[in-house]
């Protein structure tokens, strides 16, 4: 077992502190976003056009999903002590879907652009699948998803 230097331990504490701070800020932003989204449901009824109020509501909900994915990525760091590629790709997929849906909803997107967005999302999904298949954690797992049991020492002779 290696003994960690004091500088290494300080580095790990600073990184953990920064991640905790980011998670707290993201959780606060998520809570504020949820409250504001709920409040805007009432404002949607007051808009002259249902479409205007609904557009803001959809934008807020999709933004909350992206923030939720970011929180999940930071929390996942503590569980695995590394940033997993598949989680980061999921955040990018959520953001790309958000942008595509907003463009479709606003009517800014044309036929060829839909194919471009769909192709980009498909590439991201393929990238996520490859990140899962070639994950460092899969090297240690069998077909059941469990880590293999350690080998037991040979039995002692008579």
HUQUI-V571817 format. One record per residue. N is the residue number from 1. RES is the residue in three letters. PSI is psi in whole degrees, 0 to 359 (none if undefined). BURIAL is 1 if it has 24 or more other C-alpha atoms within 12 Angstrom, else 0. Layout:
N_RES_PSI_BURIAL / N_RES_PSI_BURIAL
//
This chain:
1_UNK_131_0 / 2_UNK_141_0 / 3_UNK_131_0 / 4_UNK_140_0 / 5_UNK_157_0 / 6_UNK_327_0 / 7_UNK_321_0 / 8_UNK_317_0 / 9_UNK_319_0 / 10_UNK_317_0 / 11_UNK_313_0 / 12_UNK_321_0 / 13_UNK_319_0 / 14_UNK_316_0 / 15_UNK_315_0 / 16_UNK_318_0 / 17_UNK_318_0 / 18_UNK_318_0 / 19_UNK_321_1 / 20_UNK_317_0 / 21_UNK_316_0 / 22_UNK_318_0 / 23_UNK_317_1 / 24_UNK_318_0 / 25_UNK_316_0 / 26_UNK_322_1 / 27_UNK_320_0 / 28_UNK_316_0 / 29_UNK_321_1 / 30_UNK_316_1 / 31_UNK_316_0 / 32_UNK_318_0 / 33_UNK_319_1 / 34_UNK_314_0 / 35_UNK_314_0 / 36_UNK_323_0 / 37_UNK_318_1 / 38_UNK_319_0 / 39_UNK_326_0 / 40_UNK_345_1 / 41_UNK_319_0 / 42_UNK_323_0 / 43_UNK_333_0 / 44_UNK_326_0 / 45_UNK_333_0 / 46_UNK_345_0 / 47_UNK_146_0 / 48_UNK_330_0 / 49_UNK_135_0 / 50_UNK_327_0 / 51_UNK_319_0 / 52_UNK_312_0 / 53_UNK_322_0 / 54_UNK_324_1 / 55_UNK_315_1 / 56_UNK_320_1 / 57_UNK_314_1 / 58_UNK_317_1 / 59_UNK_315_1 / 60_UNK_317_1 / 61_UNK_317_1 / 62_UNK_324_1 / 63_UNK_321_1 / 64_UNK_324_1 / 65_UNK_319_1 / 66_UNK_315_1 / 67_UNK_321_1 / 68_UNK_319_1 / 69_UNK_323_1 / 70_UNK_317_1 / 71_UNK_316_1 / 72_UNK_321_1 / 73_UNK_318_1 / 74_UNK_321_1 / 75_UNK_323_1 / 76_UNK_330_0 / 77_UNK_319_1 / 78_UNK_326_0 / 79_UNK_321_0 / 80_UNK_354_0 / 81_UNK_30_0 / 82_UNK_162_0 / 83_UNK_117_0 / 84_UNK_134_1 / 85_UNK_321_1 / 86_UNK_328_1 / 87_UNK_319_1 / 88_UNK_321_1 / 89_UNK_324_1 / 90_UNK_323_1 / 91_UNK_316_1 / 92_UNK_321_1 / 93_UNK_314_1 / 94_UNK_317_1 / 95_UNK_317_1 / 96_UNK_317_1 / 97_UNK_319_1 / 98_UNK_310_1 / 99_UNK_317_1 / 100_UNK_315_1 / 101_UNK_322_1 / 102_UNK_319_1 / 103_UNK_320_0 / 104_UNK_315_0 / 105_UNK_324_0 / 106_UNK_351_0 / 107_UNK_19_0 / 108_UNK_352_0 / 109_UNK_138_0 / 110_UNK_178_0 / 111_UNK_310_0 / 112_UNK_326_0 / 113_UNK_325_0 / 114_UNK_319_0 / 115_UNK_321_0 / 116_UNK_311_0 / 117_UNK_316_1 / 118_UNK_320_0 / 119_UNK_319_0 / 120_UNK_317_0 / 121_UNK_320_1 / 122_UNK_317_0 / 123_UNK_320_0 / 124_UNK_321_1 / 125_UNK_319_1 / 126_UNK_318_0 / 127_UNK_319_0 / 128_UNK_318_1 / 129_UNK_316_0 / 130_UNK_323_0 / 131_UNK_325_0 / 132_UNK_315_0 / 133_UNK_317_0 / 134_UNK_27_0 / 135_UNK_142_0 / 136_UNK_332_0 / 137_UNK_331_0 / 138_UNK_339_0 / 139_UNK_331_0 / 140_UNK_354_0 / 141_UNK_147_0 / 142_UNK_199_0 / 143_UNK_337_0 / 144_UNK_350_0 / 145_UNK_1_0 / 146_UNK_152_0 / 147_UNK_142_0 / 148_UNK_146_0 / 149_UNK_145_0 / 150_UNK_148_0 / 151_UNK_138_0 / 152_UNK_150_0 / 153_UNK_152_0 / 154_UNK_149_0 / 155_UNK_146_0 / 156_UNK_142_0 / 157_UNK_164_0 / 158_UNK_none_0
//
